[in-house]
Amino acid sequence: MPDVVAKVALIQPYKHSPATNVWNRSAPPAPLVLVHDGGGTTFCYHFLGYLGRPVYGIDNPHYDSGKAWEGGIPEMAREYLKPSKV
């Protein structure tokens, strides 16, 4: 199977200010990475309230084609971890 590229998009940027720095840290908090829902998109995560950290979403790269993952969830996990190893 040819390599697919997981689509990672910024959903919510981190806005540093005393009001949003809920952890009272000088460094920004670790980003939160969310994987798509059962429908294959991260649309639902765009309605989250501000979380005080950068939030990224990974869409299903097979969403447009509807192609199944031959290797199931283990294959999905391997593909979705690739962008985090950059």
C-alpha positions as CSV (number, residue, x, y, z in Angstrom):
1,M,0.0,0.0,0.0
2,P,1.4,3.4,-0.9
3,D,2.3,5.7,2.0
4,V,-0.5,8.0,3.1
5,V,0.1,11.3,4.8
6,A,-1.9,12.0,8.0
7,K,-3.3,15.5,7.8
8,V,-2.3,17.4,10.9
9,A,-3.9,20.8,11.3
10,L,-3.8,23.4,14.0
11,I,-7.2,23.7,15.6
12,Q,-6.5,26.1,18.4
13,P,-3.3,28.2,18.9
14,Y,-1.8,29.0,22.3
15,K,-2.4,32.6,23.3
16,H,0.0,33.5,26.1
17,S,-1.4,36.0,28.5
18,P,-1.7,36.1,32.3
19,A,-5.5,35.3,32.0
20,T,-4.9,32.2,29.8
21,N,-1.8,30.9,31.6
22,V,-3.8,28.7,33.9
23,W,-0.7,26.6,34.9
24,N,1.4,29.7,35.8
25,R,4.3,28.5,33.7
26,S,6.8,30.5,31.9
27,A,7.0,28.0,29.0
28,P,4.0,27.2,26.9
29,P,2.2,23.9,27.9
30,A,2.6,20.8,25.8
31,P,0.4,20.6,22.7
32,L,-2.7,18.4,22.7
33,V,-3.0,16.2,19.6
34,L,-6.5,14.8,18.9
35,V,-7.3,12.0,16.4
36,H,-10.4,12.2,14.2
37,D,-13.7,10.8,15.4
38,G,-15.5,7.8,13.8
39,G,-16.5,10.0,10.9
40,G,-12.9,10.6,9.9
41,T,-12.7,14.4,10.6
42,T,-11.7,16.7,13.4
43,F,-14.7,19.0,12.8
44,C,-16.2,18.3,16.3
45,Y,-13.0,19.5,18.0
46,H,-13.3,23.0,16.5
47,F,-16.2,23.6,18.9
48,L,-14.0,23.1,22.1
49,G,-13.6,26.0,24.4
50,Y,-10.2,27.4,24.8
51,L,-7.9,24.8,26.4
52,G,-4.9,27.0,27.2
53,R,-2.5,25.1,24.9
54,P,-2.0,24.5,21.2
55,V,-4.5,21.9,19.9
56,Y,-3.8,19.9,16.8
57,G,-6.1,17.5,15.0
58,I,-5.3,14.5,12.7
59,D,-7.9,13.8,10.0
60,N,-8.2,10.4,8.4
61,P,-6.2,10.6,5.2
62,H,-8.5,8.1,3.6
63,Y,-11.6,10.2,4.3
64,D,-12.0,11.5,0.7
65,S,-11.4,8.1,-0.9
66,G,-13.3,6.0,1.7
67,K,-10.5,3.4,1.4
68,A,-10.3,1.0,4.3
69,W,-7.1,0.6,6.4
70,E,-5.8,-2.8,5.3
71,G,-3.8,-3.2,8.6
72,G,-6.7,-1.9,10.8
73,I,-6.1,0.2,13.8
74,P,-2.4,-0.8,14.2
75,E,-1.7,0.5,10.7
76,M,-3.6,3.7,11.5
77,A,-1.6,4.2,14.7
78,R,1.7,3.8,12.8
79,E,0.7,6.3,10.2
80,Y,-0.6,8.8,12.7
81,L,2.6,8.7,14.8
82,K,4.8,9.6,11.8
83,P,4.2,13.4,12.0
84,S,5.2,13.4,15.6
85,K,8.6,12.0,14.8
86,V,9.6,15.0,12.7
